[in-house]
């Protein structure tokens, strides 16, 4: 979808004698798609941050378990 919007915008730019209405329409489409992408990026970043925190906590637990095991073998 995003690729199609970008392609259409580029085609509009390449055309000669484009009316201001057509340019506004094209620009509006780009803005709408950009806003959607920003929202998706924010969402994915939040999910990624949460998963990273869980992974870090799991690694900390594993490190603690390894220390406990090492103590028992000494």
HTML snippet that shows the backbone in 3Dmol.js (N, CA, C, O; Angstrom):
<script src="https://3Dmol.org/build/3Dmol-min.js"></script>
<div id="view" style="width:600px;height:400px;position:relative"></div>
<script>
const pdb = `
ATOM      1  N   UNK A   1       0.822  -1.194   0.000  1.00  0.00           N
ATOM      2  CA  UNK A   1       0.000   0.000   0.000  1.00  0.00           C
ATOM      3  C   UNK A   1       0.863   1.253   0.000  1.00  0.00           C
ATOM      4  O   UNK A   1       0.640   2.164  -0.797  1.00  0.00           O
ATOM      5  N   UNK A   2       1.856   1.301   0.899  1.00  0.00           N
ATOM      6  CA  UNK A   2       2.708   2.480   0.986  1.00  0.00           C
ATOM      7  C   UNK A   2       3.476   2.708  -0.311  1.00  0.00           C
ATOM      8  O   UNK A   2       3.656   3.843  -0.753  1.00  0.00           O
ATOM      9  N   UNK A   3       3.924   1.608  -0.909  1.00  0.00           N
ATOM     10  CA  UNK A   3       4.662   1.711  -2.168  1.00  0.00           C
ATOM     11  C   UNK A   3       3.792   2.307  -3.272  1.00  0.00           C
ATOM     12  O   UNK A   3       4.267   3.081  -4.102  1.00  0.00           O
ATOM     13  N   UNK A   4       2.537   1.943  -3.271  1.00  0.00           N
ATOM     14  CA  UNK A   4       1.608   2.463  -4.279  1.00  0.00           C
ATOM     15  C   UNK A   4       1.390   3.961  -4.101  1.00  0.00           C
ATOM     16  O   UNK A   4       1.380   4.707  -5.080  1.00  0.00           O
ATOM     17  N   UNK A   5       1.219   4.399  -2.874  1.00  0.00           N
ATOM     18  CA  UNK A   5       1.027   5.825  -2.599  1.00  0.00           C
ATOM     19  C   UNK A   5       2.275   6.603  -3.029  1.00  0.00           C
ATOM     20  O   UNK A   5       2.168   7.667  -3.639  1.00  0.00           O
ATOM     21  N   UNK A   6       3.440   6.075  -2.711  1.00  0.00           N
ATOM     22  CA  UNK A   6       4.683   6.726  -3.098  1.00  0.00           C
ATOM     23  C   UNK A   6       4.824   6.780  -4.619  1.00  0.00           C
ATOM     24  O   UNK A   6       5.227   7.804  -5.172  1.00  0.00           O
ATOM     25  N   UNK A   7       4.496   5.695  -5.282  1.00  0.00           N
ATOM     26  CA  UNK A   7       4.577   5.655  -6.740  1.00  0.00           C
ATOM     27  C   UNK A   7       3.664   6.704  -7.361  1.00  0.00           C
ATOM     28  O   UNK A   7       4.060   7.421  -8.279  1.00  0.00           O
ATOM     29  N   UNK A   8       2.435   6.785  -6.850  1.00  0.00           N
ATOM     30  CA  UNK A   8       1.486   7.762  -7.383  1.00  0.00           C
ATOM     31  C   UNK A   8       1.975   9.191  -7.152  1.00  0.00           C
ATOM     32  O   UNK A   8       1.830  10.045  -8.027  1.00  0.00           O
ATOM     33  N   UNK A   9       2.546   9.450  -5.989  1.00  0.00           N
ATOM     34  CA  UNK A   9       3.056  10.788  -5.691  1.00  0.00           C
ATOM     35  C   UNK A   9       4.203  11.149  -6.632  1.00  0.00           C
ATOM     36  O   UNK A   9       4.285  12.276  -7.120  1.00  0.00           O
ATOM     37  N   UNK A  10       5.079  10.192  -6.880  1.00  0.00           N
ATOM     38  CA  UNK A  10       6.199  10.451  -7.791  1.00  0.00           C
ATOM     39  C   UNK A  10       5.707  10.692  -9.217  1.00  0.00           C
ATOM     40  O   UNK A  10       6.227  11.553  -9.928  1.00  0.00           O
ATOM     41  N   UNK A  11       4.708   9.930  -9.621  1.00  0.00           N
ATOM     42  CA  UNK A  11       4.136  10.144 -10.953  1.00  0.00           C
ATOM     43  C   UNK A  11       3.521  11.540 -11.060  1.00  0.00           C
ATOM     44  O   UNK A  11       3.642  12.203 -12.090  1.00  0.00           O
ATOM     45  N   UNK A  12       2.872  11.971 -10.007  1.00  0.00           N
ATOM     46  CA  UNK A  12       2.275  13.315 -10.003  1.00  0.00           C
ATOM     47  C   UNK A  12       3.363  14.372 -10.141  1.00  0.00           C
ATOM     48  O   UNK A  12       3.192  15.342 -10.880  1.00  0.00           O
ATOM     49  N   UNK A  13       4.478  14.196  -9.439  1.00  0.00           N
ATOM     50  CA  UNK A  13       5.577  15.157  -9.513  1.00  0.00           C
ATOM     51  C   UNK A  13       6.198  15.217 -10.909  1.00  0.00           C
ATOM     52  O   UNK A  13       6.649  16.274 -11.350  1.00  0.00           O
ATOM     53  N   UNK A  14       6.216  14.083 -11.594  1.00  0.00           N
ATOM     54  CA  UNK A  14       6.829  14.026 -12.915  1.00  0.00           C
ATOM     55  C   UNK A  14       5.944  14.631 -14.012  1.00  0.00           C
ATOM     56  O   UNK A  14       6.423  14.994 -15.086  1.00  0.00           O
ATOM     57  N   UNK A  15       4.660  14.728 -13.722  1.00  0.00           N
ATOM     58  CA  UNK A  15       3.752  15.289 -14.724  1.00  0.00           C
ATOM     59  C   UNK A  15       3.943  16.795 -14.834  1.00  0.00           C
ATOM     60  O   UNK A  15       4.248  17.470 -13.851  1.00  0.00           O
ATOM     61  N   UNK A  16       3.758  17.310 -16.046  1.00  0.00           N
ATOM     62  CA  UNK A  16       3.841  18.757 -16.258  1.00  0.00           C
ATOM     63  C   UNK A  16       2.446  19.355 -16.132  1.00  0.00           C
ATOM     64  O   UNK A  16       1.438  18.684 -16.354  1.00  0.00           O
ATOM     65  N   UNK A  17       2.415  20.614 -15.776  1.00  0.00           N
ATOM     66  CA  UNK A  17       1.156  21.356 -15.680  1.00  0.00           C
ATOM     67  C   UNK A  17       0.137  20.689 -14.758  1.00  0.00           C
ATOM     68  O   UNK A  17      -1.037  20.552 -15.103  1.00  0.00           O
ATOM     69  N   UNK A  18       0.599  20.284 -13.600  1.00  0.00           N
ATOM     70  CA  UNK A  18      -0.290  19.644 -12.629  1.00  0.00           C
ATOM     71  C   UNK A  18      -1.007  20.744 -11.852  1.00  0.00           C
ATOM     72  O   UNK A  18      -0.389  21.712 -11.408  1.00  0.00           O
ATOM     73  N   UNK A  19      -2.297  20.584 -11.698  1.00  0.00           N
ATOM     74  CA  UNK A  19      -3.066  21.591 -10.965  1.00  0.00           C
ATOM     75  C   UNK A  19      -2.743  21.521  -9.474  1.00  0.00           C
ATOM     76  O   UNK A  19      -2.289  20.498  -8.961  1.00  0.00           O
ATOM     77  N   UNK A  20      -2.990  22.624  -8.806  1.00  0.00           N
ATOM     78  CA  UNK A  20      -2.743  22.695  -7.371  1.00  0.00           C
ATOM     79  C   UNK A  20      -3.635  21.703  -6.615  1.00  0.00           C
ATOM     80  O   UNK A  20      -3.235  21.171  -5.580  1.00  0.00           O
ATOM     81  N   UNK A  21      -4.825  21.462  -7.126  1.00  0.00           N
ATOM     82  CA  UNK A  21      -5.736  20.506  -6.480  1.00  0.00           C
ATOM     83  C   UNK A  21      -5.166  19.095  -6.524  1.00  0.00           C
ATOM     84  O   UNK A  21      -5.240  18.351  -5.546  1.00  0.00           O
ATOM     85  N   UNK A  22      -4.595  18.736  -7.678  1.00  0.00           N
ATOM     86  CA  UNK A  22      -4.001  17.400  -7.811  1.00  0.00           C
ATOM     87  C   UNK A  22      -2.794  17.276  -6.885  1.00  0.00           C
ATOM     88  O   UNK A  22      -2.606  16.241  -6.246  1.00  0.00           O
ATOM     89  N   UNK A  23      -1.983  18.320  -6.811  1.00  0.00           N
ATOM     90  CA  UNK A  23      -0.833  18.296  -5.906  1.00  0.00           C
ATOM     91  C   UNK A  23      -1.268  18.186  -4.460  1.00  0.00           C
ATOM     92  O   UNK A  23      -0.663  17.441  -3.689  1.00  0.00           O
ATOM     93  N   UNK A  24      -2.297  18.907  -4.082  1.00  0.00           N
ATOM     94  CA  UNK A  24      -2.813  18.826  -2.703  1.00  0.00           C
ATOM     95  C   UNK A  24      -3.323  17.425  -2.398  1.00  0.00           C
ATOM     96  O   UNK A  24      -3.089  16.893  -1.313  1.00  0.00           O
ATOM     97  N   UNK A  25      -4.016  16.836  -3.355  1.00  0.00           N
ATOM     98  CA  UNK A  25      -4.548  15.479  -3.178  1.00  0.00           C
ATOM     99  C   UNK A  25      -3.401  14.492  -2.969  1.00  0.00           C
ATOM    100  O   UNK A  25      -3.449  13.642  -2.079  1.00  0.00           O
ATOM    101  N   UNK A  26      -2.384  14.617  -3.793  1.00  0.00           N
ATOM    102  CA  UNK A  26      -1.233  13.726  -3.691  1.00  0.00           C
ATOM    103  C   UNK A  26      -0.515  13.920  -2.350  1.00  0.00           C
ATOM    104  O   UNK A  26      -0.158  12.951  -1.680  1.00  0.00           O
ATOM    105  N   UNK A  27      -0.313  15.165  -1.979  1.00  0.00           N
ATOM    106  CA  UNK A  27       0.354  15.477  -0.713  1.00  0.00           C
ATOM    107  C   UNK A  27      -0.466  14.974   0.469  1.00  0.00           C
ATOM    108  O   UNK A  27       0.085  14.453   1.439  1.00  0.00           O
ATOM    109  N   UNK A  28      -1.768  15.130   0.383  1.00  0.00           N
ATOM    110  CA  UNK A  28      -2.652  14.654   1.445  1.00  0.00           C
ATOM    111  C   UNK A  28      -2.529  13.144   1.617  1.00  0.00           C
ATOM    112  O   UNK A  28      -2.475  12.642   2.740  1.00  0.00           O
ATOM    113  N   UNK A  29      -2.486  12.428   0.498  1.00  0.00           N
ATOM    114  CA  UNK A  29      -2.317  10.967   0.562  1.00  0.00           C
ATOM    115  C   UNK A  29      -1.004  10.581   1.211  1.00  0.00           C
ATOM    116  O   UNK A  29      -0.951   9.653   2.018  1.00  0.00           O
ATOM    117  N   UNK A  30       0.064  11.298   0.856  1.00  0.00           N
ATOM    118  CA  UNK A  30       1.361  11.028   1.474  1.00  0.00           C
ATOM    119  C   UNK A  30       1.314  11.276   2.982  1.00  0.00           C
ATOM    120  O   UNK A  30       1.839  10.486   3.766  1.00  0.00           O
ATOM    121  N   UNK A  31       0.678  12.381   3.377  1.00  0.00           N
ATOM    122  CA  UNK A  31       0.574  12.705   4.804  1.00  0.00           C
ATOM    123  C   UNK A  31      -0.200  11.635   5.565  1.00  0.00           C
ATOM    124  O   UNK A  31       0.206  11.236   6.657  1.00  0.00           O
ATOM    125  N   UNK A  32      -1.298  11.172   5.004  1.00  0.00           N
ATOM    126  CA  UNK A  32      -2.105  10.143   5.663  1.00  0.00           C
ATOM    127  C   UNK A  32      -1.307   8.852   5.837  1.00  0.00           C
ATOM    128  O   UNK A  32      -1.327   8.245   6.908  1.00  0.00           O
ATOM    129  N   UNK A  33      -0.611   8.439   4.793  1.00  0.00           N
ATOM    130  CA  UNK A  33       0.175   7.204   4.885  1.00  0.00           C
ATOM    131  C   UNK A  33       1.336   7.367   5.856  1.00  0.00           C
ATOM    132  O   UNK A  33       1.660   6.439   6.597  1.00  0.00           O
ATOM    133  N   UNK A  34       1.962   8.534   5.859  1.00  0.00           N
ATOM    134  CA  UNK A  34       3.060   8.800   6.786  1.00  0.00           C
ATOM    135  C   UNK A  34       2.570   8.733   8.234  1.00  0.00           C
ATOM    136  O   UNK A  34       3.240   8.177   9.103  1.00  0.00           O
ATOM    137  N   UNK A  35       1.415   9.297   8.472  1.00  0.00           N
ATOM    138  CA  UNK A  35       0.839   9.256   9.826  1.00  0.00           C
ATOM    139  C   UNK A  35       0.587   7.814  10.261  1.00  0.00           C
ATOM    140  O   UNK A  35       0.865   7.448  11.403  1.00  0.00           O
ATOM    141  N   UNK A  36       0.063   7.003   9.354  1.00  0.00           N
ATOM    142  CA  UNK A  36      -0.169   5.587   9.670  1.00  0.00           C
ATOM    143  C   UNK A  36       1.146   4.885  10.003  1.00  0.00           C
ATOM    144  O   UNK A  36       1.229   4.118  10.961  1.00  0.00           O
ATOM    145  N   UNK A  37       2.170   5.160   9.198  1.00  0.00           N
ATOM    146  CA  UNK A  37       3.465   4.533   9.444  1.00  0.00           C
ATOM    147  C   UNK A  37       4.057   4.966  10.781  1.00  0.00           C
ATOM    148  O   UNK A  37       4.650   4.154  11.491  1.00  0.00           O
ATOM    149  N   UNK A  38       3.898   6.234  11.124  1.00  0.00           N
ATOM    150  CA  UNK A  38       4.380   6.706  12.428  1.00  0.00           C
ATOM    151  C   UNK A  38       3.664   5.995  13.574  1.00  0.00           C
ATOM    152  O   UNK A  38       4.291   5.585  14.550  1.00  0.00           O
ATOM    153  N   UNK A  39       2.350   5.856  13.443  1.00  0.00           N
ATOM    154  CA  UNK A  39       1.579   5.153  14.482  1.00  0.00           C
ATOM    155  C   UNK A  39       2.043   3.708  14.614  1.00  0.00           C
ATOM    156  O   UNK A  39       2.201   3.205  15.726  1.00  0.00           O
ATOM    157  N   UNK A  40       2.261   3.042  13.488  1.00  0.00           N
ATOM    158  CA  UNK A  40       2.731   1.655  13.513  1.00  0.00           C
ATOM    159  C   UNK A  40       4.118   1.571  14.146  1.00  0.00           C
ATOM    160  O   UNK A  40       4.403   0.653  14.915  1.00  0.00           O
ATOM    161  N   UNK A  41       4.971   2.530  13.819  1.00  0.00           N
ATOM    162  CA  UNK A  41       6.321   2.548  14.371  1.00  0.00           C
ATOM    163  C   UNK A  41       6.287   2.726  15.878  1.00  0.00           C
ATOM    164  O   UNK A  41       7.019   2.048  16.599  1.00  0.00           O
ATOM    165  N   UNK A  42       5.448   3.628  16.360  1.00  0.00           N
ATOM    166  CA  UNK A  42       5.309   3.832  17.801  1.00  0.00           C
ATOM    167  C   UNK A  42       4.842   2.552  18.484  1.00  0.00           C
ATOM    168  O   UNK A  42       5.376   2.163  19.523  1.00  0.00           O
ATOM    169  N   UNK A  43       3.842   1.902  17.894  1.00  0.00           N
ATOM    170  CA  UNK A  43       3.312   0.668  18.467  1.00  0.00           C
ATOM    171  C   UNK A  43       4.385  -0.415  18.500  1.00  0.00           C
ATOM    172  O   UNK A  43       4.580  -1.070  19.524  1.00  0.00           O
ATOM    173  N   UNK A  44       5.077  -0.601  17.387  1.00  0.00           N
ATOM    174  CA  UNK A  44       6.104  -1.640  17.322  1.00  0.00           C
ATOM    175  C   UNK A  44       7.254  -1.351  18.285  1.00  0.00           C
ATOM    176  O   UNK A  44       7.833  -2.273  18.859  1.00  0.00           O
ATOM    177  N   UNK A  45       7.577  -0.096  18.458  1.00  0.00           N
ATOM    178  CA  UNK A  45       8.637   0.268  19.394  1.00  0.00           C
ATOM    179  C   UNK A  45       8.222  -0.073  20.818  1.00  0.00           C
ATOM    180  O   UNK A  45       9.031  -0.590  21.589  1.00  0.00           O
ATOM    181  N   UNK A  46       6.969   0.210  21.179  1.00  0.00           N
ATOM    182  CA  UNK A  46       6.488  -0.137  22.521  1.00  0.00           C
ATOM    183  C   UNK A  46       6.543  -1.644  22.746  1.00  0.00           C
ATOM    184  O   UNK A  46       6.995  -2.105  23.794  1.00  0.00           O
ATOM    185  N   UNK A  47       6.079  -2.412  21.751  1.00  0.00           N
ATOM    186  CA  UNK A  47       6.097  -3.868  21.870  1.00  0.00           C
ATOM    187  C   UNK A  47       7.528  -4.362  21.999  1.00  0.00           C
ATOM    188  O   UNK A  47       7.830  -5.212  22.836  1.00  0.00           O
ATOM    189  N   UNK A  48       8.400  -3.823  21.166  1.00  0.00           N
ATOM    190  CA  UNK A  48       9.808  -4.212  21.203  1.00  0.00           C
ATOM    191  C   UNK A  48      10.438  -3.899  22.558  1.00  0.00           C
ATOM    192  O   UNK A  48      11.184  -4.714  23.099  1.00  0.00           O
ATOM    193  N   UNK A  49      10.140  -2.726  23.106  1.00  0.00           N
ATOM    194  CA  UNK A  49      10.679  -2.349  24.409  1.00  0.00           C
ATOM    195  C   UNK A  49      10.202  -3.297  25.501  1.00  0.00           C
ATOM    196  O   UNK A  49      10.975  -3.685  26.377  1.00  0.00           O
ATOM    197  N   UNK A  50       8.931  -3.667  25.443  1.00  0.00           N
ATOM    198  CA  UNK A  50       8.399  -4.596  26.449  1.00  0.00           C
ATOM    199  C   UNK A  50       9.061  -5.967  26.331  1.00  0.00           C
ATOM    200  O   UNK A  50       9.417  -6.583  27.336  1.00  0.00           O
ATOM    201  N   UNK A  51       9.220  -6.436  25.095  1.00  0.00           N
ATOM    202  CA  UNK A  51       9.859  -7.738  24.898  1.00  0.00           C
ATOM    203  C   UNK A  51      11.321  -7.703  25.328  1.00  0.00           C
ATOM    204  O   UNK A  51      11.828  -8.674  25.891  1.00  0.00           O
ATOM    205  N   UNK A  52      11.987  -6.609  25.069  1.00  0.00           N
ATOM    206  CA  UNK A  52      13.383  -6.468  25.488  1.00  0.00           C
ATOM    207  C   UNK A  52      13.487  -6.500  27.012  1.00  0.00           C
ATOM    208  O   UNK A  52      14.401  -7.115  27.563  1.00  0.00           O
ATOM    209  N   UNK A  53      12.558  -5.843  27.684  1.00  0.00           N
ATOM    210  CA  UNK A  53      12.565  -5.842  29.154  1.00  0.00           C
ATOM    211  C   UNK A  53      12.335  -7.249  29.688  1.00  0.00           C
ATOM    212  O   UNK A  53      12.993  -7.657  30.644  1.00  0.00           O
ATOM    213  N   UNK A  54      11.416  -7.995  29.090  1.00  0.00           N
ATOM    214  CA  UNK A  54      11.162  -9.377  29.521  1.00  0.00           C
ATOM    215  C   UNK A  54      12.385 -10.251  29.287  1.00  0.00           C
ATOM    216  O   UNK A  54      12.750 -11.067  30.133  1.00  0.00           O
ATOM    217  N   UNK A  55      13.013 -10.072  28.133  1.00  0.00           N
ATOM    218  CA  UNK A  55      14.205 -10.853  27.824  1.00  0.00           C
ATOM    219  C   UNK A  55      15.335 -10.523  28.797  1.00  0.00           C
ATOM    220  O   UNK A  55      16.054 -11.416  29.245  1.00  0.00           O
ATOM    221  N   UNK A  56      15.485  -9.271  29.114  1.00  0.00           N
ATOM    222  CA  UNK A  56      16.519  -8.862  30.062  1.00  0.00           C
ATOM    223  C   UNK A  56      16.262  -9.466  31.441  1.00  0.00           C
ATOM    224  O   UNK A  56      17.188  -9.929  32.106  1.00  0.00           O
ATOM    225  N   UNK A  57      15.012  -9.458  31.861  1.00  0.00           N
ATOM    226  CA  UNK A  57      14.662 -10.045  33.157  1.00  0.00           C
ATOM    227  C   UNK A  57      14.940 -11.547  33.152  1.00  0.00           C
ATOM    228  O   UNK A  57      15.444 -12.086  34.137  1.00  0.00           O
ATOM    229  N   UNK A  58      14.619 -12.215  32.063  1.00  0.00           N
ATOM    230  CA  UNK A  58      14.874 -13.655  31.964  1.00  0.00           C
ATOM    231  C   UNK A  58      16.377 -13.925  32.002  1.00  0.00           C
ATOM    232  O   UNK A  58      16.819 -14.878  32.643  1.00  0.00           O
ATOM    233  N   UNK A  59      17.156 -13.098  31.324  1.00  0.00           N
ATOM    234  CA  UNK A  59      18.621 -13.264  31.353  1.00  0.00           C
ATOM    235  C   UNK A  59      19.172 -13.036  32.746  1.00  0.00           C
ATOM    236  O   UNK A  59      20.089 -13.738  33.171  1.00  0.00           O
ATOM    237  N   UNK A  60      18.629 -12.068  33.460  1.00  0.00           N
ATOM    238  CA  UNK A  60      19.062 -11.827  34.838  1.00  0.00           C
ATOM    239  C   UNK A  60      18.773 -13.041  35.718  1.00  0.00           C
ATOM    240  O   UNK A  60      19.605 -13.433  36.537  1.00  0.00           O
ATOM    241  N   UNK A  61      17.590 -13.633  35.546  1.00  0.00           N
ATOM    242  CA  UNK A  61      17.242 -14.829  36.320  1.00  0.00           C
ATOM    243  C   UNK A  61      18.190 -15.978  35.997  1.00  0.00           C
ATOM    244  O   UNK A  61      18.643 -16.693  36.891  1.00  0.00           O
ATOM    245  N   UNK A  62      18.482 -16.145  34.718  1.00  0.00           N
ATOM    246  CA  UNK A  62      19.405 -17.210  34.326  1.00  0.00           C
ATOM    247  C   UNK A  62      20.784 -16.994  34.927  1.00  0.00           C
ATOM    248  O   UNK A  62      21.433 -17.942  35.370  1.00  0.00           O
ATOM    249  N   UNK A  63      21.228 -15.749  34.939  1.00  0.00           N
ATOM    250  CA  UNK A  63      22.530 -15.449  35.530  1.00  0.00           C
ATOM    251  C   UNK A  63      22.521 -15.783  37.022  1.00  0.00           C
ATOM    252  O   UNK A  63      23.491 -16.332  37.543  1.00  0.00           O
ATOM    253  N   UNK A  64      21.430 -15.453  37.704  1.00  0.00           N
ATOM    254  CA  UNK A  64      21.305 -15.780  39.129  1.00  0.00           C
ATOM    255  C   UNK A  64      21.319 -17.294  39.345  1.00  0.00           C
ATOM    256  O   UNK A  64      21.992 -17.785  40.251  1.00  0.00           O
ATOM    257  N   UNK A  65      20.574 -18.036  38.512  1.00  0.00           N
ATOM    258  CA  UNK A  65      20.548 -19.493  38.623  1.00  0.00           C
ATOM    259  C   UNK A  65      21.934 -20.079  38.380  1.00  0.00           C
ATOM    260  O   UNK A  65      22.349 -21.014  39.064  1.00  0.00           O
ATOM    261  N   UNK A  66      22.645 -19.525  37.404  1.00  0.00           N
ATOM    262  CA  UNK A  66      23.993 -20.014  37.124  1.00  0.00           C
ATOM    263  C   UNK A  66      24.925 -19.769  38.304  1.00  0.00           C
ATOM    264  O   UNK A  66      25.765 -20.613  38.615  1.00  0.00           O
ATOM    265  N   UNK A  67      24.783 -18.622  38.962  1.00  0.00           N
ATOM    266  CA  UNK A  67      25.601 -18.328  40.141  1.00  0.00           C
ATOM    267  C   UNK A  67      25.296 -19.331  41.257  1.00  0.00           C
ATOM    268  O   UNK A  67      26.208 -19.832  41.915  1.00  0.00           O
ATOM    269  N   UNK A  68      24.014 -19.616  41.463  1.00  0.00           N
ATOM    270  CA  UNK A  68      23.612 -20.580  42.492  1.00  0.00           C
ATOM    271  C   UNK A  68      24.163 -21.963  42.180  1.00  0.00           C
ATOM    272  O   UNK A  68      24.648 -22.658  43.073  1.00  0.00           O
ATOM    273  N   UNK A  69      24.091 -22.357  40.932  1.00  0.00           N
ATOM    274  CA  UNK A  69      24.639 -23.666  40.548  1.00  0.00           C
ATOM    275  C   UNK A  69      26.139 -23.708  40.734  1.00  0.00           C
ATOM    276  O   UNK A  69      26.688 -24.714  41.185  1.00  0.00           O
ATOM    277  N   UNK A  70      26.798 -22.627  40.390  1.00  0.00           N
ATOM    278  CA  UNK A  70      28.252 -22.585  40.548  1.00  0.00           C
ATOM    279  C   UNK A  70      28.646 -22.711  42.014  1.00  0.00           C
ATOM    280  O   UNK A  70      29.634 -23.370  42.337  1.00  0.00           O
ATOM    281  N   UNK A  71      27.871 -22.076  42.914  1.00  0.00           N
ATOM    282  CA  UNK A  71      28.154 -22.161  44.333  1.00  0.00           C
ATOM    283  C   UNK A  71      28.024 -23.600  44.834  1.00  0.00           C
ATOM    284  O   UNK A  71      28.794 -24.044  45.686  1.00  0.00           O
ATOM    285  N   UNK A  72      27.046 -24.317  44.295  1.00  0.00           N
ATOM    286  CA  UNK A  72      26.820 -25.688  44.751  1.00  0.00           C
ATOM    287  C   UNK A  72      27.902 -26.630  44.274  1.00  0.00           C
ATOM    288  O   UNK A  72      28.140 -27.661  44.903  1.00  0.00           O
ATOM    289  N   UNK A  73      28.563 -26.302  43.176  1.00  0.00           N
ATOM    290  CA  UNK A  73      29.590 -27.170  42.645  1.00  0.00           C
ATOM    291  C   UNK A  73      30.973 -26.852  43.198  1.00  0.00           C
ATOM    292  O   UNK A  73      31.924 -27.597  42.961  1.00  0.00           O
ATOM    293  N   UNK A  74      31.089 -25.752  43.932  1.00  0.00           N
ATOM    294  CA  UNK A  74      32.397 -25.399  44.495  1.00  0.00           C
ATOM    295  C   UNK A  74      32.664 -26.130  45.767  1.00  0.00           C
ATOM    296  O   UNK A  74      33.720 -25.950  46.373  1.00  0.00           O
TER     297      UNK A  74
END
`;
const viewer = $3Dmol.createViewer("view");
viewer.addModel(pdb, "pdb");
viewer.setStyle({}, {cartoon: {color: "spectrum"}});
viewer.zoomTo();
viewer.render();
</script>
